[in-house]
Amino acid sequence: MSRVYNFSAGPAVLPEEVLTEAAAEMLDYNGTGMSVMEMSHRSKAFQEIIDSAEADLRELMDIPDNYKVLFLQGGASQQFAMIPMNLMKNKVADYIVTGQWSKKAYAEAKKYGKANKIASSEDKTFSYIPDCTDLPVSDDADYVYICENNTIYGTKFKQLPDTKGKTLVADVSSCFLSEPVDVTKYGVIYGGVQKNVGPAGVVIVIIREDLITDDVLPGTPTMLQYKTHADAGSLYNTPPAYGIYICGKVFRWLKRQGGLAAMKERNARKAKILYDYLDESQMFKSPVEAKDRSMMNVTFITGNAGLDAKFVKEAKAAGFENLKGHRSVGGMRASIYNAMPEEGIKALVAFMKKFEEENL
Ligand SMILES: Cc1ncc(COP(=O)(O)O)c(C=O)c1O
């Protein structure tokens, strides 16, 4: 067996320990004589899996009792519609647009009410996070929306916006569980798990209980109401059972690593190795403002598309996979989620140095 260093933005690298455990349990989960994939979601064994996954996530993120944890489907993209459908009581919401994902969420919200773009960094190709200390938040806004870590551009909100008392809704798909967060600052935290938490097919929504009501936009399908899933403990219909089981294993792995404070320390150290090199390199540079750099998605460019392509090709041949930047921006991107070992980043930097010497 040989494993590559996988820098994919998602689906992405998972902890090897988790994959090994899942492999060992593939044919017979915990004496049940069947795989979790084959198990009824109404069984006692699965109920224990989902209950312990939720309990471990609550412990990791210190989620208060007045927040529900929902394991849903439809990816992060489905939340772009579910959020306005469930939360737009006044039919007004404010969006901070810092990349393609918040832009899509903003466009979707416009279908359901008045969505206002109250800040944007599109003027400089989303290479920074706008100043959000004194935004023109609408008096009647039902919520203020952000994408906390911009997977494509490699930027991250280091400070949450001042929402002037309005509910904050955050897409944390690409920074989920990368560091501690204060859940009480948000009304809704959600993310597709396929980047930092588990396999594609599960989206986790952490939502304050008072936001879960029957008062949703007319015509909202049953499956798109948070209340449906909250009332049924995420088991209204067949859930993405195997994905939830793997997420549960990742939560336990994170606890063994020392929890989110330890992950933050580790992630900061890992990102620094790459950013320090980008800052000293004559060939590669980071296109984003230093103060807004993501610890999870590190974008870099040479300024020459041909050289970028040569680098990606040679890196792949050397065992560094998925370094090509998002198709909309080009360049390179190293996604260095929780499960990427520090050695992977050190090896990448050594390879980049060699490439620089050979091609400058
Ligand atoms: C920040 C962010 N939000 C949303 C999405 C869309 O996720 P999904 O494919 O689960 O709908 C992505 C996917 O890459 C993302 O990075």
The ligand as an SDF file (V2000), in Angstrom:
LIG
                    3D

 16 16  0  0  0  0  0  0  0  0999 V2000
  -17.0990   26.9690    1.9790 C   0  0  0  0  0  0  0  0  0  0  0  0
  -17.9090   26.0510    1.1150 C   0  0  0  0  0  0  0  0  0  0  0  0
  -19.2390   26.1530    1.1410 N   0  0  0  0  0  0  0  0  0  0  0  0
  -20.0160   25.3450    0.3900 C   0  0  0  0  0  0  0  0  0  0  0  0
  -19.4680   24.4000   -0.4480 C   0  0  0  0  0  0  0  0  0  0  0  0
  -20.3900   23.5130   -1.2570 C   0  0  0  0  0  0  0  0  0  0  0  0
  -20.4460   22.2960   -0.6440 O   0  0  0  0  0  0  0  0  0  0  0  0
  -21.2960   21.0690   -1.1860 P   0  0  0  0  0  0  0  0  0  0  0  0
  -20.5710   20.5440   -2.3650 O   0  0  0  0  0  0  0  0  0  0  0  0
  -21.3360   20.1420   -0.0170 O   0  0  0  0  0  0  0  0  0  0  0  0
  -22.6470   21.5810   -1.5370 O   0  0  0  0  0  0  0  0  0  0  0  0
  -18.0930   24.2510   -0.5040 C   0  0  0  0  0  0  0  0  0  0  0  0
  -17.5360   23.1870   -1.3610 C   0  0  0  0  0  0  0  0  0  0  0  0
  -16.4820   23.0660   -1.7910 O   0  0  0  0  0  0  0  0  0  0  0  0
  -17.2950   25.1120    0.2830 C   0  0  0  0  0  0  0  0  0  0  0  0
  -15.9620   25.0350    0.2380 O   0  0  0  0  0  0  0  0  0  0  0  0
  1  2  1  0
  2  3  1  0
  2 15  2  0
  3  4  2  0
  4  5  1  0
  5  6  1  0
  5 12  2  0
  6  7  1  0
  7  8  1  0
  8  9  2  0
  8 10  1  0
  8 11  1  0
 12 13  1  0
 12 15  1  0
 13 14  2  0
 15 16  1  0
M  END
$$$$
